[in-house]
Amino acid sequence: MYLQVTIDYMKDEEKFFVQLGDCTETVYMQKQLAQAESLTYLGELAASIAHEIRNPMTSLKGFTQLMQTEASERGGKYLQVIEQEMDRQSSFSLCRFDCN
């Protein structure tokens, strides 16, 4: 339980006025808000990291596809494996950072 204490001095009557109030709900809501803000920041950070991972993967995938058009059969198979692994990594990044 959280209490708020207010003390006023009444000079005219030479008395103190003490008021107690329950502020438990307010403190609880402030804590929830702080936690929600932290989670929001964490989500934004995770999305930014996922974006930074996917961007170079997109370029690599494009160049890999371009190289496949001119590669030998054996080289094309290696490039296909590289492309599949990049797709897998991109999918992993999406799942880890964008899924709820």
Backbone bond lengths (Angstrom), bond angles and torsions (degrees), N, CA, C in turn:
res aa  C-N    CA-C-N  psi(-1)  N-CA   C-N-CA  omega(-1)  CA-C   N-CA-C  phi
1 M - - - 1.440 - - 1.526 108.36 -
2 Y 1.315 115.28 136.74 1.462 121.96 177.69 1.526 108.45 -113.53
3 L 1.304 115.02 132.71 1.461 120.70 179.30 1.516 110.07 -118.00
4 Q 1.317 114.39 144.44 1.455 120.91 173.07 1.522 106.71 -107.69
5 V 1.313 115.94 127.74 1.464 120.96 -178.62 1.520 108.34 -112.25
6 T 1.326 115.39 126.62 1.461 121.70 176.42 1.521 107.96 -119.27
7 I 1.321 115.25 127.12 1.469 119.90 179.72 1.523 108.21 -123.35
8 D 1.318 115.06 125.25 1.467 121.64 176.61 1.523 108.74 -123.04
9 Y 1.306 114.51 143.68 1.465 119.54 176.45 1.513 108.04 -105.32
10 M 1.321 115.56 123.63 1.464 121.33 177.84 1.527 107.68 -95.03
11 K 1.315 113.73 100.33 1.457 120.15 -174.31 1.532 112.25 -62.25
12 D 1.328 116.60 -40.99 1.472 120.52 -178.01 1.525 111.76 -60.91
13 E 1.308 116.47 -39.46 1.467 120.45 -176.83 1.521 112.11 -99.80
14 E 1.319 116.19 -3.64 1.456 122.53 -177.58 1.534 111.60 52.01
15 K 1.320 113.50 50.86 1.462 120.27 179.87 1.530 109.46 -135.61
16 F 1.307 113.34 155.68 1.460 119.90 173.28 1.524 108.64 -100.37
17 F 1.295 114.91 141.25 1.457 121.07 175.93 1.528 106.49 -113.43
18 V 1.325 116.63 119.71 1.463 122.10 -178.79 1.521 108.54 -114.10
19 Q 1.331 114.64 128.99 1.465 119.76 179.91 1.526 108.18 -125.67
20 L 1.318 116.45 130.38 1.463 122.88 177.05 1.524 108.87 -110.18
21 G 1.312 115.64 137.17 1.461 119.68 177.98 1.523 110.15 -137.57
22 D 1.308 115.87 142.11 1.466 121.40 178.30 1.531 108.15 -82.63
23 C 1.307 116.49 115.31 1.467 120.73 179.14 1.533 111.05 -115.77
24 T 1.319 116.47 23.75 1.467 121.70 -178.80 1.527 111.26 -58.14
25 E 1.313 116.77 -45.87 1.461 120.50 -177.72 1.530 111.15 -64.42
26 T 1.310 117.17 -39.98 1.463 121.11 178.63 1.522 110.89 -63.27
27 V 1.325 117.16 -45.37 1.466 121.25 179.25 1.529 109.95 -63.45
28 Y 1.325 116.77 -42.38 1.462 121.50 178.87 1.529 110.36 -60.46
29 M 1.325 117.08 -44.99 1.466 121.39 -179.66 1.530 111.19 -65.94
30 Q 1.333 117.59 -37.21 1.463 120.74 177.23 1.528 110.63 -64.02
31 K 1.319 116.47 -39.72 1.465 120.48 178.16 1.527 110.83 -65.65
32 Q 1.330 116.51 -41.40 1.463 120.39 178.36 1.528 110.73 -63.60
33 L 1.323 116.39 -41.25 1.457 120.85 179.11 1.528 110.60 -63.42
34 A 1.315 117.21 -43.56 1.464 121.02 178.47 1.529 110.79 -61.83
35 Q 1.327 116.77 -40.77 1.464 120.44 178.87 1.529 110.50 -66.29
36 A 1.331 116.70 -41.64 1.465 120.45 179.05 1.525 110.58 -63.03
37 E 1.326 117.25 -40.22 1.461 120.69 178.12 1.527 110.79 -64.36
38 S 1.322 116.73 -39.24 1.466 120.48 178.02 1.525 110.71 -64.11
39 L 1.331 116.58 -42.52 1.462 120.21 179.50 1.523 111.13 -66.88
40 T 1.326 116.69 -36.66 1.462 120.38 177.10 1.519 110.06 -62.56
41 Y 1.326 116.39 -46.06 1.463 120.75 178.54 1.528 110.54 -60.95
42 L 1.315 116.42 -43.36 1.462 120.84 -179.92 1.529 110.83 -62.68
43 G 1.328 116.82 -40.94 1.464 121.02 177.69 1.521 112.12 -63.58
44 E 1.340 116.26 -41.57 1.461 120.13 177.92 1.525 111.10 -64.87
45 L 1.311 116.38 -39.88 1.461 120.95 178.37 1.530 110.48 -64.24
46 A 1.320 116.90 -44.11 1.467 121.24 179.48 1.529 110.91 -62.96
47 A 1.331 116.95 -41.44 1.463 120.58 178.81 1.526 110.72 -64.22
48 S 1.309 116.70 -38.85 1.463 121.17 178.23 1.527 111.03 -64.66
49 I 1.317 116.46 -42.21 1.466 120.56 178.50 1.532 110.36 -64.23
50 A 1.328 116.84 -43.96 1.467 120.71 178.66 1.525 110.31 -60.37
51 H 1.318 116.57 -41.49 1.464 121.40 178.70 1.531 110.48 -61.85
52 E 1.320 116.77 -43.91 1.467 121.10 -179.40 1.529 111.77 -66.88
53 I 1.309 117.62 -27.90 1.468 120.92 176.55 1.527 110.28 -76.61
54 R 1.336 116.71 -42.72 1.468 120.60 -175.94 1.524 112.95 -70.67
55 N 1.323 118.39 -35.03 1.466 119.81 -176.67 1.526 113.15 -56.59
56 P 1.334 119.49 -54.86 1.466 118.17 179.28 1.527 112.46 -65.07
57 M 1.320 117.22 -30.96 1.467 120.19 179.13 1.532 110.39 -63.36
58 T 1.316 116.91 -36.99 1.460 120.66 179.25 1.523 110.29 -64.24
59 S 1.321 116.72 -43.80 1.472 120.41 177.80 1.523 110.91 -63.50
60 L 1.326 116.28 -45.82 1.464 120.07 179.30 1.523 111.55 -60.34
61 K 1.323 115.92 -41.40 1.463 119.66 -179.48 1.529 110.32 -64.20
62 G 1.323 116.53 -42.39 1.467 120.08 179.03 1.523 112.05 -61.55
63 F 1.325 116.90 -44.93 1.465 120.13 178.94 1.527 111.59 -68.31
64 T 1.319 117.07 -34.62 1.465 120.46 177.01 1.524 110.21 -63.59
65 Q 1.331 116.72 -43.98 1.463 120.55 178.47 1.526 110.76 -63.63
66 L 1.321 116.50 -38.85 1.461 120.54 178.05 1.530 110.74 -64.32
67 M 1.314 116.77 -42.34 1.468 121.20 179.76 1.528 111.51 -66.10
68 Q 1.336 117.41 -30.78 1.472 120.63 -179.16 1.523 111.39 -63.39
69 T 1.314 116.95 -29.79 1.468 119.30 -178.66 1.523 111.87 -67.92
70 E 1.340 117.28 -24.02 1.462 120.79 -177.13 1.533 113.13 -113.37
71 A 1.316 117.59 -0.16 1.469 120.84 -174.92 1.525 111.18 -83.89
72 S 1.323 114.41 157.03 1.464 120.09 173.53 1.528 108.25 -68.43
73 E 1.328 115.92 172.11 1.469 119.11 -179.52 1.522 110.87 -60.01
74 R 1.323 115.70 -45.54 1.468 119.98 -179.71 1.539 110.55 -65.02
75 G 1.324 116.71 -46.52 1.468 120.86 178.69 1.519 111.50 -62.62
76 G 1.331 116.32 -36.55 1.465 120.80 178.71 1.517 112.09 -63.18
77 K 1.343 115.68 -36.95 1.469 119.37 177.89 1.526 110.79 -65.08
78 Y 1.340 115.82 -41.36 1.471 119.28 178.23 1.534 110.76 -64.03
79 L 1.320 114.85 -42.20 1.467 118.76 179.15 1.531 110.92 -65.08
80 Q 1.324 116.31 -35.35 1.461 120.14 177.50 1.531 110.50 -64.65
81 V 1.324 116.84 -41.14 1.469 120.76 176.81 1.528 109.76 -62.68
82 I 1.332 116.42 -43.46 1.470 120.36 178.36 1.525 109.95 -59.17
83 E 1.327 116.64 -45.20 1.466 120.69 -179.84 1.531 111.14 -63.13
84 Q 1.317 117.04 -42.40 1.469 120.31 178.86 1.529 111.22 -62.63
85 E 1.318 116.51 -40.64 1.469 120.16 179.17 1.530 111.23 -67.43
86 M 1.334 116.71 -35.72 1.469 119.37 176.34 1.527 110.41 -66.46
87 D 1.337 116.68 -40.22 1.469 120.15 176.18 1.523 110.28 -60.70
88 R 1.314 115.22 -42.84 1.470 120.25 179.34 1.528 110.71 -62.46
89 Q 1.318 116.98 -44.73 1.464 121.34 179.29 1.522 110.89 -63.71
90 S 1.316 116.39 -42.18 1.463 120.39 179.33 1.521 110.48 -63.63
91 S 1.326 116.30 -41.81 1.464 121.15 177.76 1.521 110.74 -63.91
92 F 1.311 116.88 -40.97 1.462 122.03 177.95 1.522 110.14 -61.94
93 S 1.329 117.05 -44.32 1.463 121.32 179.74 1.515 110.65 -61.01
94 L 1.327 116.25 -43.43 1.463 119.88 179.60 1.516 110.89 -62.29
95 C 1.325 116.11 -45.45 1.462 119.83 -177.48 1.519 111.40 -65.40
96 R 1.307 117.29 -44.19 1.460 120.84 -175.87 1.522 112.71 -68.47
97 F 1.340 117.52 -34.30 1.452 119.23 -172.57 1.524 114.28 -107.93
98 D 1.331 118.49 -23.85 1.453 119.37 -174.14 1.520 113.92 -105.97
99 C 1.321 118.97 -17.59 1.461 121.55 -178.70 1.522 110.13 -78.91
100 N 1.301 116.05 149.75 1.476 120.49 177.48 1.494 110.43 -90.36
